[in-house]
Amino acid sequence: MSEELTESLQTMKKPARGKRLMALGLGMVSVLALVLFLSRGDGVVPVEPSGADLNFAEAVLTDLVEVTEFEGTLGQIEDVQISVRRSGTITAVVESGSVIDQGDPLVWIDNEPVILLYGELPAWRRISTRVEGPDVMQLEVALSEMGFNPDGALFTIDEEFTSSTKGAVEEWQASVGMVADGVVDQGEILFREGPINVNSVLVEVGDQIGSGTPILTTSKNDFSVSFSLPAVDRDTVPVGTAVTITLPDLRKVEGTVSEISAVASSSQSFGSVFAAIVQLSDASQVADIEQVPVTVEVVTDRRDSVVAVPVQALLALLEGGYAVEVKTPTDLALVPVEVGFYASGWIEVGGEISPGDLVVVP
């Protein structure tokens, strides 16, 4: 028996590295029939049932999962400034509190709109006929999503800007009040991954701006969870780790560790910690929640398809090792077991015990 397991069995709970979900206990008893125990070749010893009523639990074939909990905070990402690559005079701008969707204007410069389109890549160049690349495909996807390529009949979505693509661009430009020249300049569009919630507007009508001047601030629609990751857990919880978030109302939502800081800071509780961010799989599940404390649950170890019994069923033998009392058709039998992985009040056992066997539980 390892020192860690012995300590956990004695203390009932392991508090380090977050709060371990292990409610473990062990009744330590003396087994006086060791002569009989050693004399049986199969290691099974008949035991006289006591006069008291006995409680039984069934040995099961199961997956044992060790979960570590971290305290976190759910909220929207801090304000992010939005700028456009265009200079001129502000002639109109959206209002604070607005939600800008694909195809909507953010600002008008020299009386021409700058339009939001969805895409991961920034608009880094002029897009026109004979230009090829992933930004072209991103533009074609946006045009199709906005209805300017009905049923894919006008152009093929690929990385090539063709005359058919140009025709769709001209139609779209005319619909939003741009000059319909079939050319998309940097200052005409802004690519973002999704809608923009306008927190504040940084410019006013009449302002003269240069390319790159911030025009508004936004928070991402997606909520995120921040938590402190102890240095001892850094290797077991890398970026990409799937986690479960427990909300204050006990609802659970799924997420993924999306970012871990490269530099550690000091924590009074855990020593060195890294700031970590969890991106939620479905932010709509928390859209009505403001900044609140949550619990981040991470699977840090597991064993699949093992035979397990409640840890309270283990009996410590005077000579060392462990056994369980198993119900037989006529009485009880003391069966030696080898112990392994443990979690959530259950422990892996090996030896002459099978799923379905009934074991005595104090």
N, C-alpha and C positions, 0 to 999 in steps of 0.2 A: 504494500500500500504506500503510495507516494506521500511525502510530507504535506503537499498541497491538498490532497484528498482527505488525509487524516484531519487536517486543520478545518476543512470545510465541514466534515461530518461532525466535528465536535462543536463548532461555533454556529451551526445551522444556516449560516449565510456568508457569502464572500462579498465584502463591500468594495474591494479595490476595483479600479478601472471601470468606473461607472457602477451601477447597481446590477449585480448578477442575478438573473432570474433563476436562482437555485435555492429552494427551500429544502434543505437537507437535514436529516437527523439520524442518529444511530443509537439504538439501545445496546449498551455494552453488557454482555452477560457472560457468566462463567459456565462452561460446559463440562460437567463432571464426568461424563461418560466417554472420556477420551480414549480409554483402553479399548472399549468397543469400537470407537470411531477408527482407531488405527488398525483394528483387527479385521475389519471388513475390506475385502478387496475392491469393492465398488465404491467405498467411501460412504455408503448410505447407512445411517444408523436409525433403528426404530426408536421413537420417542413416545413416552406415555403421555396421553393428553391430560392437561390439567383440568381441575374441576371447574375453572372459570370458563365463561363463554369466550370463544375465540373469533377474531376477525380475520377474514381471508381476503386476499387480493389475487388477481390472475396475472401470471407472467405473460407478457405480450411481446409480439414481434413488432417493433416500431422504429421510428427515426428519432434520435435524440438530438436536440438542437440547443446549443448554448447561445444565449442572447445577452448582449451588453447594452445597457441603456445610458444615454447621454441627455442631459438637459439642454434644450435648445429654445430658440425664439423664432416664431413664424411672423413674417412681414413682407412687405414689398421692398424691392431693391431701391436703394437711395436714388435721389434725383440724378438724371443723366441729361446733359445738355445736348440739344439737337442743333446742328448748323447746316447750311447749304452752301454749295460751291458756286455762288453767284453774287455779283455786286450790283448795286443800284439803289433805288429809292423804294422804301416800303409803302405800298399803296393800299394794302389790306392784310389782315392777319386773323387767325382763328382766336377764339376766346379761351381763357383758362377754364378747365373743366371739360373741354371738348374731348371727344374720342374720335380720332382720325382713322378711318379704314382705308383699305386699298382703293385707289382711284380718287380719293379726296385730296383737296389742296391743303397745304399747311400755311402758306403765305403767298402773297402776290408781290412781285418785285417788278417795278416799271409796268405795272398793270398786267403782268403775265403770271399765271399760277405756277407754283412748284408742287408737283403731285407725288403723293406717297404710293409706292409700289412695293409688293412683298418680295423679299429675296434676302439671302444671306450675304451675298457679295455686295460691296459698295459700288456705286456708279463712278468708275475711275477714268472713263474716257468717253469720247463721242461715239455713238453707235449709228452706223448708216450702212448703206448697201456695200456688199463685199467684205464687211467686217465679220470675223468669226471668233468664237470663244464662249466660255461659260456664261458671261454676262449677257450675250445674245440669247442663249437659251432661257436665262432667267427672265428677260424681257418678254420673250414669246410665251412663257408660262403665264406671266401676269396678264398679258393681252388676252390669252385664252380664258383665264379665270374671270376677266371682266366682260366677256361676251363678244370679243372682236375676232374670234376664230370659231364661229359656230360649227359644232360637230367636227372640228378639225379639218374643215373643208377648204379653208383659205390658205393655210400654210402648215408645213410639218414642223413640229417642235424639235429643233436641233440647235446646233451651234453656228448656223449659217444665216446671216441676214440677207434674205433674197428680195426680189421685187415684190413678192407676195407679202412678205413681212412688212415691207415699206408701205404697201397699201393699207394694211391693218393699222400701222402707226399713224398714217395720215387721218384715217377715220377716227381713231381715238383722240388725236390732237384736236381735231375740229370739235369733238364732243365736249371737251373741257376748256375751250377758249384759247388754245395755243395756236401759233402759226402752224398750219398743216403742211409742213415741208417734208415729212417722212424721215426726218433726222432727229435723233434724241441726244441733246447735249447734256453735259453733266448737271448744269443748273436747272434743268427742266424737271428732273425727278429726284427722289430720295428713296433709296432701297432700305427697308427695314424688315426684320423677320416677322413682324405682325403689327396689329393696331398700336397706335400711340395714344396714351392718356396724357393730355396736356395738363401739367401741374401749374405751370406759370408761363407767361409770355414775357420775353425779355426785350422786345422791340415795340415801337409805336409807329403808327402811320406818319410818314414824313421823314423817318430816320434814314440816313444814308448808311449803308452797310457794305462791307467788303466780303470777298469770298472767304468762307469759314467762320463768319461772325455767328455766335450762338443766337438763335431766335426764340427758343422755348426750352423748357425742361419737362421731362417725362419720367414716369416710373414704368417699368415693364409690367405688362398685364400679369405675367407669371409671378406667383408668390414663391418665396424661397425660405428655407430654414437655415439659420446659422447656429453652430454649436462649437464648443471647444473640444478638440480631439487630443487626448493625452498622448505624449510622445511614445509611451509604451505600446499604444495601439496603432501607431502610424503605419506600420507594415501590414497590419491585418485589416485595415479599413482604407484601401486605396481609392483614388478617383474611379468612378464607375461602379462602386459597391451599391447594391440595392438595399434600401432601408425601408422601414415602416415608421410613419409618424403617428403618434397618438395625440389627438387634439384634447382640449380641456373638457369637451362633452363626450369623451371616450370614443369618438369616431376615429377610424384608422384610414390613412391615405398613404399611398406608395410614393416613393421618390428614389432619386439616385444621387450619390455624392458627386457633385459636379466640379468642385474646386477645393483645394487644400493649400493653405499658404505655405510658402517655402521657408519662412522664418518663424521660429517658435517664440512664444512669449511666456512669461512666468505666471503660474497660477498657485494660489495658496493651498488649494485642495489637491491638485494633481501634479504640481511641479511644472515641468515644461509642457506647453500645449500648443497646438496648431489651430488656427481659425479655419473652419470647414463650412462649406455651403452645400445644401441639398436642394436640388431642383425637383419640384413636385411633378408627378406624371400627369395629373389632372388638376390644374389650378382652379377650375370652376368649383371644385368641392370646398374650397375655402374662400370663395369670393366675398362672402358676407362676414368674414372674420378680420379684425384688425390685429395690431401687434399683440401677440399672446405667447405665453410660455407653452412649450410642447415637449414631448419626450421622443427622442430619436432611438429606435430600436435596430440594432445591427446584429446579424448572425455572425458570430466570431469563430464558431467551431461546430461541428456536427458529426454524427455517425448514423449511417443509414442501415436499416434492416438488421437491427440487433435485438437479441432477447434481453428484456429488461424487467426489473421488479421494483416496487417502491423501496427506496433506500432504507426505510424503517424496518423492512423485513430482514435485513442483514444481522447476523449474529457473529460477534467476534469470538474466536476460539482462543483458549488459553495458550495453546501451542503456536498460535499465529494463524493467519488466514481467516476466511469467513465461510459461513454456511447459512442456509435458510431452512426453515421447517416447511415441508411439503405435505399436503394432505394426500393420503393414500386411501384405497377403498376401505381399509379397516382401522387405520390409525394415522399417526404422523411419522414422518421420516426426516432425519437431519441430513441434508444434502450439502456437501461442500461445493463452493462456487469460486470461480475466479472473477474478480471485479475489474471493470474497465471504465469506460467513459460515463460521466454522470451529468445530468442536467434536469432542471425543473422537477426535482423530487424523485427522479427515476435513475436507476443505475444499470449499466450493462453487466450481464453475468454470463459466464460460460461454465460448462460442466454438465452434469446429469440433470438438466432442467430444460423444459421445453415450453413453448407458448401454450397457454391453456392450463398449465399446472397452477394449483391454488397454493399460495404461500401464506403463512401466518404473519399478520401485521399487528403489532401491539396497538 
